[in-house]
């Protein structure tokens, strides 16, 4: 019911949500790329059997690049740094987009309320104090944006990232994921009850 009310208040701007969802998915791709490279990078540095090195070198050899282990470590390290920098910049841009969308919603809702109040019968208008109308337009709309719209969009964004990371972990090592989720769940339950 709460979500239906948010969607109703969004009006025509609901059409912008799929585009934002696509950008949230793109952000999760950068997260996955960065996280997916960390384990092979550590393995490349620490492994003594060079199996990870041969896996990477075969990939780069097909691209016409013949790299030794040191060059491969450097290239992988710089790639991880580059991906995380893009991810941070992209995350900032998405937060700016969420805020701009939310402030736009705030303006539109305030405008709709003012029009609604202006179209009221004069006798109906006098039933309330003018300070009530000001509070509704100024304070309540601001609270709605800060406590409903912005958190709603951020939850969608973060949920897509979390689900993507869980899928990656499940794909790599399902047993480790189950163990991790179990430990975290027990700690959260203990914290909640204590």
Protein Blocks (a to p, Z undefined) as FASTA:
>chain_A
ZZmmmmmmnmmmlmmmmmmmmmmmmmmmmmmmmmmmmmmmmmmmmpmnlmmmmmmmmmmm
mnopacdfklmmmmmmmmmmmmmmmmmmmmmmmmmmmmmmmmmmmmmmmmmmmmmmmmpc
fklmmmpcfklmmmmmmmmmmmmmmmmmmmmmmmmmmmmmmmmmmmmmmmmommlmmmmm
mmmmmmmmmmmmZZ
